[in-house]
Amino acid sequence: MSLDIDRLGGYLGAQGLGSGQRPTLTALSGGQSNPTYRVEVGGERYVLRKKPSGALLPGAHAIDREYRVMHALHGTAVPVPRMLTYCDDATVLGTPFYLMEWLEGRVLIDQALPGMPREERAAIYGEMNRVIAALHAIDPAATGLADYGKPGNYFARQISRWSRQCVESTLPMSTAMHRLIDWLPEHIPPGDETTLVHGDFRLDNLVFHPTEPKVLGVLDWELSTLGHPLADFAYHCMSWHIPASLWRGIGGLDLDHLGIPQERPYVQAYAAATGRDPMAHWDFCMAYNLFRMAAILRGIGQRLVDGTAASADAAQTASKADPLAELGWVCAQRHAARHGA
């Protein structure tokens, strides 16, 4: 669906952006969910992110939540872009959208960080660890986000949500996904905690300073909510378990040679910063997150079938769902072997 550039220009002018001039839009690659564009108008650059058109899964593409959480976090220890405007008038661009500031920096895609010195790789990973620890230290009530999600029972609610999406999908489901849907609800670890969670905290959802190992902004908050911080952190650590040859992983790489920390010291750094020990039920957390990621990728596959996929490489991305589910089932079996369940 083509966007009405003139109508957008009029809207921006009414918001005091662009002085009524006609904007130019450039689609930004990388996103599988909400179409994202660079907007240039009046000598300024912005980022526009909108809900896709067509039939959508319930609760998906919640750009209003993205706008709300980033607006709330601006000025806290968690770096985010400044929010400029949110528009829920579908007559402007066909679906709701928001604008935020353009951050001039680096988005690093390959987690092996090719071409970098060992010391810089270590610093980049240390900065990621610092930022996610800072996120999990945010007081939701103090930032106006006390009602941003339901407190407690995060694992149970998320397993139910993603299981339901898988069952309701028209796509065939692998044996590993069936097994995880049955196994996960029966093996949720004891203990609970609620913090603000990002839901998709990974290297390529961060904007780094152009030359320094410093995060300027955390992006893509569509899956954020109130939830269990160790679920969020374990999601971030899936990279160590996913082979580099499969998708977005560093598994099997010579991390010591690269200067990238091994998983255990990386987890220990988070534990030292937060006072939380993730290792007691780490295999469950990893099984859960690999299942959840597989479910998300199946959702991309469903949007491809439905004709609403936002990215040209949606089919390739969706094809990773079953291998991730297989890895998740391996983690589940390892948890069962260690805990006798």
C-alpha positions in Angstrom: 0.0 0.0 0.0 1.5 3.4 -1.0 1.4 6.2 1.5 -0.2 9.5 0.9 2.9 11.8 1.2 0.9 15.0 0.8 -1.5 14.1 3.5 1.4 13.2 5.8 3.1 16.5 5.0 -0.1 18.3 6.0 -0.3 16.3 9.3 3.4 17.1 10.1 2.9 20.7 9.4 -0.1 20.8 11.8 2.2 19.3 14.4 4.9 22.0 13.8 7.2 19.6 12.0 8.5 20.3 8.5 6.9 23.7 8.0 4.3 22.3 5.8 6.8 21.1 3.2 6.4 17.8 1.3 8.3 15.0 3.0 10.3 12.2 1.4 10.1 8.7 2.8 12.6 5.9 2.6 11.7 2.4 3.8 14.1 1.2 6.5 15.1 -2.5 6.2 15.4 -5.0 9.0 11.9 -5.0 10.6 9.5 -7.9 10.2 6.6 -6.3 12.0 5.7 -2.7 11.8 6.7 -0.8 8.6 9.4 1.8 9.4 10.5 4.8 7.3 13.0 7.6 7.4 11.2 10.9 6.9 13.1 13.9 5.6 11.4 17.2 5.6 12.4 20.8 6.2 16.0 19.9 6.7 15.2 17.5 9.5 15.1 13.7 9.7 12.6 11.6 11.7 11.6 8.0 11.9 8.0 7.0 11.2 6.7 3.6 12.4 3.2 2.5 11.5 0.9 -0.5 12.0 0.7 -2.6 8.9 -2.4 -2.8 6.8 -4.7 -5.8 6.5 -6.0 -8.4 8.9 -3.8 -8.7 12.0 -3.4 -11.1 14.9 -5.1 -9.8 18.1 -2.7 -7.8 20.2 0.0 -7.7 17.6 1.7 -4.5 16.1 1.0 -2.5 19.3 2.7 0.7 18.2 0.7 2.7 20.7 2.5 0.7 23.4 5.9 1.3 21.8 5.2 5.0 21.8 4.0 5.0 25.4 6.9 3.1 26.8 9.6 5.1 25.0 7.9 8.4 25.9 7.9 7.2 29.6 11.6 6.2 29.5 13.0 9.3 27.9 15.4 10.9 30.4 15.9 7.7 32.5 19.0 5.5 32.6 17.6 3.6 29.6 18.5 5.4 26.4 15.6 5.8 24.0 14.8 8.1 21.1 12.6 11.2 21.8 9.0 10.7 20.8 7.5 13.5 18.7 3.9 12.6 17.9 1.4 9.7 17.8 -1.4 9.6 15.3 -4.3 7.2 15.7 -6.2 8.8 12.7 -6.2 6.1 10.1 -7.3 8.6 7.4 -3.7 10.0 7.3 -1.7 6.9 6.4 -4.2 4.1 6.5 -3.2 2.9 10.0 -2.0 4.5 13.2 1.7 5.6 13.3 4.2 7.6 15.4 7.2 9.7 14.8 10.4 9.8 16.8 13.7 11.5 16.5 16.4 10.1 14.1 19.4 8.9 16.0 22.7 9.3 14.1 24.6 6.2 15.0 25.4 2.6 14.2 23.0 -0.3 14.1 25.1 -3.5 14.3 23.5 -6.5 12.7 26.1 -9.3 12.8 26.6 -10.3 16.5 30.2 -11.5 15.7 31.0 -7.8 15.1 33.3 -8.4 12.1 36.1 -5.9 11.5 36.2 -4.7 15.1 39.2 -5.0 17.5 38.7 -7.5 20.3 38.6 -4.8 22.9 35.8 -3.0 21.1 33.7 -6.2 20.8 34.1 -6.8 24.5 33.1 -3.2 25.2 30.0 -3.5 23.0 28.8 -6.6 24.8 29.6 -5.0 28.1 27.4 -2.0 27.2 24.5 -4.2 26.1 24.7 -6.0 29.5 24.8 -2.6 31.3 21.7 -1.3 29.5 19.5 -4.4 30.0 20.5 -4.4 33.7 19.5 -0.7 33.8 16.1 -1.5 32.2 15.4 -4.1 34.8 16.1 -1.6 37.5 13.4 0.8 36.3 10.5 1.4 38.7 7.4 1.1 36.5 5.3 3.1 38.9 7.8 5.9 39.0 7.7 6.2 35.2 3.9 6.0 34.8 4.0 2.4 33.7 2.4 0.6 36.7 -0.5 -0.5 34.5 1.7 -1.4 31.4 1.1 -5.1 32.0 -0.2 -7.6 34.5 2.2 -8.3 37.4 3.1 -11.9 38.2 2.7 -15.2 36.4 4.6 -13.9 33.4 5.9 -17.3 32.2 2.5 -18.9 32.4 0.8 -16.0 30.7 3.3 -15.8 27.9 3.4 -19.6 27.3 -0.4 -19.5 27.0 -0.3 -16.5 24.7 2.2 -17.9 22.2 0.7 -21.4 22.4 -2.7 -20.0 21.5 -1.2 -18.1 18.6 0.5 -21.3 17.3 -2.7 -23.3 17.6 -4.8 -20.7 15.9 -2.4 -20.4 13.0 -3.1 -22.1 9.7 0.5 -23.2 9.4 1.6 -26.8 10.3 3.3 -27.2 13.6 6.4 -29.2 14.2 6.7 -32.0 16.8 9.1 -29.9 18.9 6.6 -27.1 19.1 3.9 -29.5 20.2 6.2 -30.9 22.8 7.1 -27.5 24.2 3.5 -26.4 24.3 2.8 -29.4 26.5 6.0 -29.3 28.6 6.6 -25.7 29.4 3.4 -25.0 31.5 4.2 -28.0 33.7 7.8 -26.9 34.5 7.6 -23.2 35.4 10.2 -22.6 38.1 9.2 -21.4 41.5 9.6 -17.7 42.5 8.4 -14.6 40.7 9.4 -11.0 40.0 8.0 -8.2 37.9 9.9 -5.5 36.1 9.6 -3.6 32.9 10.8 -6.0 30.1 11.7 -5.2 26.5 10.8 -8.5 25.0 13.2 -8.3 22.0 16.4 -7.0 23.5 19.2 -7.8 21.0 22.1 -6.2 19.3 20.3 -5.0 16.2 17.6 -3.3 18.2 20.1 -0.9 19.6 21.6 2.3 18.1 25.2 2.8 19.1 27.3 5.9 19.1 29.0 6.4 15.7 32.5 5.8 17.2 32.0 4.8 20.9 30.7 1.6 22.5 27.8 3.5 23.9 24.1 2.8 23.3 22.2 5.9 22.2 18.8 4.3 21.9 16.9 1.1 22.4 14.4 0.5 19.6 11.5 -1.8 18.8 9.5 -2.0 22.0 6.5 -3.7 20.5 6.8 -6.8 22.8 7.5 -4.8 25.9 5.4 -5.2 29.0 5.6 -5.9 32.7 7.2 -9.3 33.1 9.9 -11.5 34.6 13.4 -9.9 34.2 15.1 -13.3 33.9 12.9 -14.2 31.0 13.9 -11.0 29.3 17.6 -11.5 30.0 17.6 -15.1 28.8 16.0 -14.1 25.6 18.9 -11.7 25.1 21.3 -14.6 25.7 19.8 -16.9 23.1 22.6 -15.9 20.8 25.0 -18.1 22.6 22.7 -21.1 21.9 21.9 -20.5 18.3 24.5 -21.5 15.8 25.9 -18.7 13.8 25.1 -20.7 10.6 21.4 -20.8 11.5 20.3 -17.3 12.4 21.4 -14.4 14.5 23.6 -16.5 16.7 27.2 -16.7 17.9 27.0 -20.4 18.8 30.0 -22.3 17.6 32.2 -19.3 17.1 35.6 -18.9 18.7 34.4 -16.3 21.2 37.7 -16.0 23.0 39.5 -15.2 19.8 36.8 -12.6 19.0 36.9 -11.0 22.4 33.2 -11.7 22.9 32.5 -13.0 26.5 31.4 -16.6 27.0 27.8 -17.0 28.2 28.6 -17.8 31.8 30.7 -14.7 32.6 28.2 -12.6 30.6 25.4 -13.9 32.9 27.6 -13.4 35.9 28.1 -9.7 35.0 24.3 -9.3 34.8 23.9 -11.0 38.2 26.5 -8.7 39.8 24.8 -5.7 38.4 21.2 -6.7 39.5 21.6 -9.1 42.4 19.7 -11.8 40.5 21.0 -15.2 39.8 19.7 -16.5 36.5 21.5 -19.8 36.5 19.3 -21.9 38.7 16.7 -22.5 36.0 18.6 -21.3 33.0 17.7 -24.2 30.8 14.0 -23.7 31.4 14.4 -20.0 30.6 16.2 -20.8 27.4 13.7 -23.5 26.3 10.9 -21.0 27.0 12.6 -18.2 24.9 13.5 -20.5 22.0 9.8 -21.6 22.0 8.6 -18.0 22.1 11.0 -16.9 19.3 9.8 -19.9 17.2 6.2 -18.8 17.8 7.0 -15.2 16.8 8.7 -16.4 13.6 5.6 -18.6 12.9 3.6 -15.4 13.2 5.8 -13.8 10.5 5.1 -16.9 8.4 1.4 -16.5 9.0 1.5 -12.8 7.9 3.3 -14.0 4.8 0.4 -16.4 4.0 -2.1 -13.6 4.8 -0.3 -11.1 2.7 0.6 -8.7 5.5 4.3 -9.4 6.0 6.3 -6.2 6.3 9.6 -7.5 5.0 10.9 -8.9 1.8 12.8 -11.7 3.6 9.8 -12.8 5.7 9.8 -16.3 4.2 13.5 -16.9 5.0 13.0 -15.5 8.5 9.9 -17.6 9.2 11.8 -20.8 8.1 13.9 -20.5 11.2 11.0 -21.3 13.5 11.2 -25.1 13.4 15.0 -25.3 14.0 14.7 -22.9 17.0 11.9 -25.1 18.4 14.2 -28.1 18.1 16.9 -26.2 20.1 14.3 -25.3 22.7 13.3 -28.9 23.1 17.0 -29.8 23.7 17.1 -27.2 26.5 13.9 -28.6 28.0 15.4 -32.1 28.1 18.5 -30.8 29.7 16.5 -29.0 32.3 14.5 -32.2 33.0 17.7 -34.2 33.3 19.2 -31.7 35.8 16.1 -31.2 37.9 14.7 -34.8 37.7 11.5 -33.6 36.0 
